[in-house]
Amino acid sequence: MPDGALNADFATLAIMRTSEMEWVESPAAGIWRKRLELAGPAESGRVTSLVRYDPGCAFPAHEHPGGEEILVLDGIFQDDAGDWPAGSYLLNPEGFRHAPGSATGCTLFVKLRQYPGTARRHLALDTAKGEWQAGRTPGLQVLPLYAEDGYPEVMRLVRYAPGTDFPRHDHPGGEEIYVIEGALEDEFGEHGAGAWMRYPAGSVHTPRSAGGCLLYVRTGHLAG
């Protein structure tokens, strides 16, 4: 894959439906990926991917320039810091070193080089034990994952009850969504489980969910 070849223009709308994509081998045996965006070198640039570990497979020990963000979608992910079951949310700052793998197999949503700054904190959350908060509209619940003074991005899980409509709104710093369960609809289509959408800074939409859904949402990181 050539450098910067996939959804590298952050000023444009990007929609990827991972349920329609094939798994592609990574450089490590038994570890597969579905790339959603890539800016820069194929194996060391900024990237967002689904990553699947076959049972018993692992990457060699390595560091993460620019940091790493992981949401465990299924199975049990493992590294030097512990065992991380489905629902675990990890932020590994610059300088963090590990040898990730999985004895049983797992699937991850992963973002690389999108958590920069040597002063960032390491974060490990069990979202299954998180406290959901009422959202900005009836039928919406929010589970905060990360927000920190001095940094633009905000990450959260968002749950729509069936029949929830969110008022039309804009995102000055952009918005990124991965549909974990159910389906979300807006002016750009119906986005079922496994869909990934990146809305550029200043974009506007009117999301809703007829049957309910669970989303990973990141905002604020596409400004400038």
Secondary structure, DSSP 4 states (H G I P E B T S, - for coil): --TT-BS--TTS-EEEEGGGSPPEE-SSTTEEEEEEEEESSTTTSEEEEEEEEPTTEEPPPEE-TT-EEEEEEEEEEEETTEEEETTEEEEE-TT-EE--EESS-EEEEEEES-S--TTPPPEEEEGGG---EE-SSTTEEEEEEE--TT---EEEEEEEPTTEEPPPEEETT-EEEEEEEEEEEETTEEEETTEEEEEPTTEEE--EESS-EEEEEEESTT--
